[in-house]
Amino acid sequence: MVILQKLYHMNNSELLKTITTNPAICGGKPCIRGMRIRVSDILDLLANNLSPQEIVKELPDLEILDIQAVLTYVARRFEHPVLVPA
């Protein structure tokens, strides 16, 4: 429940701060909090049907909020339109 409360209080710009790029880490590819865990690694795990909870269990340095940050980052990078019912 604490994670959900924290998520509700974080806006997208705060989440996006956890995605970092550094030429010295993973060739400058977007990573999570300066670690050698790339955004693409998380996307691959999600694409292979791992849940966010399973990913965090496999990569204990991550938090559920990191998974949310990855999804927010990718949505922004692709300028994903948000559809609102009329």
C-alpha positions as CSV (number, residue, x, y, z in Angstrom):
1,M,0.0,0.0,0.0
2,V,2.9,2.4,0.7
3,I,4.2,1.9,-2.9
4,L,0.8,2.9,-4.3
5,Q,0.6,5.9,-2.0
6,K,4.1,7.0,-3.2
7,L,3.1,6.4,-6.8
8,Y,0.1,8.6,-6.5
9,H,2.2,11.4,-5.0
10,M,4.8,11.3,-7.8
11,N,4.2,13.1,-11.0
12,N,5.6,12.0,-14.3
13,S,8.5,14.4,-14.3
14,E,9.6,13.0,-10.9
15,L,9.3,9.4,-12.3
16,L,11.3,10.4,-15.4
17,K,14.2,11.6,-13.3
18,T,15.0,8.0,-12.4
19,I,15.8,7.3,-16.1
20,T,19.4,8.4,-16.7
21,T,21.9,8.4,-19.5
22,N,25.6,8.5,-19.1
23,P,28.1,7.7,-21.9
24,A,30.2,5.7,-19.5
25,I,27.3,3.4,-18.6
26,C,25.8,1.0,-21.1
27,G,27.1,3.1,-24.0
28,G,24.8,6.0,-23.0
29,K,21.6,4.0,-23.4
30,P,18.8,5.0,-21.0
31,C,19.2,3.2,-17.7
32,I,17.5,3.1,-14.3
33,R,19.0,5.4,-11.6
34,G,22.5,5.2,-13.1
35,M,22.6,1.4,-12.7
36,R,23.5,-0.9,-15.5
37,I,19.9,-1.9,-15.9
38,R,18.7,-0.5,-19.2
39,V,15.2,0.6,-20.1
40,S,15.3,-2.0,-22.9
41,D,16.1,-4.7,-20.4
42,I,12.9,-4.0,-18.5
43,L,10.9,-3.8,-21.7
44,D,12.2,-7.2,-22.8
45,L,11.2,-8.7,-19.4
46,L,7.7,-7.2,-19.6
47,A,7.4,-8.4,-23.2
48,N,8.3,-11.9,-22.0
49,N,5.3,-11.8,-19.6
50,L,7.1,-11.1,-16.4
51,S,5.1,-9.0,-14.0
52,P,6.6,-5.9,-12.4
53,Q,6.7,-7.9,-9.1
54,E,8.6,-10.7,-10.8
55,I,11.1,-8.3,-12.3
56,V,11.7,-6.7,-8.9
57,K,12.2,-10.1,-7.4
58,E,14.8,-11.0,-10.2
59,L,16.5,-7.6,-10.0
60,P,16.3,-6.7,-6.3
61,D,18.0,-3.3,-6.8
62,L,14.8,-2.2,-8.6
63,E,11.6,-0.9,-7.1
64,I,8.1,-1.1,-8.6
65,L,8.4,2.7,-9.2
66,D,11.3,2.0,-11.5
67,I,9.1,-0.1,-13.7
68,Q,6.5,2.7,-13.8
69,A,9.3,5.1,-14.7
70,V,10.3,2.9,-17.7
71,L,6.8,2.8,-19.0
72,T,6.4,6.5,-18.6
73,Y,9.7,7.2,-20.3
74,V,8.8,5.0,-23.3
75,A,5.3,6.5,-23.6
76,R,6.9,10.0,-23.7
77,R,9.6,9.0,-26.2
78,F,7.0,7.7,-28.6
79,E,4.6,10.6,-27.9
80,H,1.9,8.1,-27.1
81,P,-1.5,9.9,-27.4
82,V,-3.8,9.6,-24.5
83,L,-7.4,8.9,-25.6
84,V,-10.1,10.3,-23.5
85,P,-13.7,9.1,-23.9
86,A,-16.1,11.8,-25.2
